[in-house]
Amino acid sequence: GHKLVLEGKKSQPGSKKIWVWVFATPNAAYYHVDMTRSQKAIKTALAFREEDKPPPISVTDAYSAYLNMFETKQFCWAHLLRDSKEVEDTCFAGKVLHDRLSDMFQRIKALQKKLREKNEGCSEKAYNKALREINEIAEARSCENVKKIQNHLRRRVDQYITCLRQPQIPKIGRASCRERV
């Protein structure tokens, strides 16, 4: 989201928050500006989509409005790493969580790069190994500071490694994501 300043300063009445949606295909990008971050905004933007095309793949944060909109989802690692970074200094378990997630992200990003070069999804063995490792992170003993992140990860683990099965998903390590971490 971005603040749209209609008059005066951001903090003054009259300023509004807008959402810039980006929908991309291999050949084009479509930008949609909306005043909401809702399912209606997604449906409006996807209205142009041709029915005979493959279903869209969502690359997004885990905002609840998106969860049931798309069959195939890839959640943004930048959000997960940002949240783990926030608890890194609160306790030892927070540091361990952030370090393990950062390492996992780097390995998935490297594997995804290789898969994109070959234009194929990963083997069942490699996918299950990544799934197992992320589940181990989510199940590790921890303190209250990191349980919220672990619970989220446990419920959504598949959506963080969709890119391993879907090579057409944009790189998960884009500069914009790294800047947010």
Secondary structure, 3 states (H helix, E strand, C coil): CEEEECCCCCCCCCEEEEEEEEEECCCCEEEEEECCCCHHHHHHHHCCCCCCCCCCEEEECCCHHHCCCCCEEEECHHHHHHHHHHHHCCCHHHHHHHHHHHHHHHHHHHHHHHHHHHCCCCCHHHHHHHHHHHHHHHHCCCCHHHHHHHHHHHHHHHHHCHHHCCCCCCCCCCHHHHHHC
